[in-house]
Amino acid sequence: MKTTVSSKGQIVLPAEFRRMDDIEAGEEFDVERLDRGEYRLVRRAPLPNDGVIDWLLDCPEKGYFVAVASESTDAL
């Protein structure tokens, strides 16, 4: 498949590839120069807890998360 480098140096991955691999805007990739004119593009793995805060904040039921009473650690 053919793509073009923009005046800003950006390369667009064709939509077919993005759909096949579930690539979304904002995902990060590593680029490695293999040889003159040859490059490798590798998708970076997301952090283990990436998106957990957003998931928790999207909880449909307000008041679902409540503060838990805790004892002071001064006595330890």
C-alpha positions as CSV (number, residue, x, y, z in Angstrom):
1,M,0.0,0.0,0.0
2,K,1.2,3.5,-0.7
3,T,1.3,6.5,1.7
4,T,2.9,9.9,1.5
5,V,5.1,11.9,3.9
6,S,3.4,15.2,4.8
7,S,5.2,18.6,4.9
8,K,5.4,18.1,8.7
9,G,7.1,14.7,8.3
10,Q,4.0,12.7,9.2
11,I,3.2,9.4,7.6
12,V,-0.4,8.1,7.7
13,L,-1.1,4.4,8.2
14,P,-3.7,3.4,5.7
15,A,-7.2,2.9,7.2
16,E,-7.3,-0.7,6.2
17,F,-4.2,-1.4,8.4
18,R,-5.6,0.6,11.3
19,R,-8.8,-1.4,11.2
20,M,-7.1,-4.7,10.9
21,D,-4.9,-4.0,14.0
22,D,-7.4,-1.9,16.0
23,I,-5.0,1.1,16.0
24,E,-6.5,4.2,17.5
25,A,-5.4,7.9,17.5
26,G,-2.8,8.6,20.1
27,E,-1.2,5.1,20.2
28,E,2.6,5.1,20.2
29,F,5.1,3.4,17.9
30,D,8.8,2.9,17.8
31,V,10.6,3.6,14.5
32,E,13.9,1.8,13.8
33,R,16.1,2.6,10.8
34,L,17.2,-0.8,9.3
35,D,19.1,0.5,6.3
36,R,19.0,3.3,3.8
37,G,15.3,3.7,2.9
38,E,14.2,0.7,5.1
39,Y,12.4,1.3,8.4
40,R,10.5,-0.8,10.9
41,L,7.5,0.5,12.7
42,V,6.5,-1.4,15.9
43,R,3.5,-0.6,18.1
44,R,4.4,0.0,21.7
45,A,2.6,-2.1,24.3
46,P,0.4,-0.1,26.6
47,L,1.3,0.2,30.2
48,P,-0.3,-2.6,32.4
49,N,-2.8,-0.2,34.0
50,D,-3.3,2.1,31.1
51,G,-6.9,3.4,31.1
52,V,-7.9,2.1,34.5
53,I,-8.6,5.6,36.0
54,D,-10.8,6.5,33.0
55,W,-12.6,3.1,33.4
56,L,-13.2,3.8,37.1
57,L,-14.4,7.3,36.5
58,D,-16.9,6.1,33.9
59,C,-18.6,4.0,36.5
60,P,-22.4,4.3,35.7
61,E,-23.5,4.4,39.3
62,K,-22.6,7.5,41.3
63,G,-21.5,6.8,44.9
64,Y,-20.3,3.3,44.0
65,F,-16.9,4.0,45.4
66,V,-16.9,5.1,49.0
67,A,-14.1,6.1,51.3
68,V,-12.9,3.3,53.6
69,A,-12.1,4.2,57.2
70,S,-8.6,3.4,58.2
71,E,-6.6,3.4,61.3
72,S,-3.5,5.6,61.9
73,T,-0.1,4.1,61.3
74,D,1.4,6.2,64.1
75,A,1.2,3.2,66.5
76,L,3.2,0.9,64.2
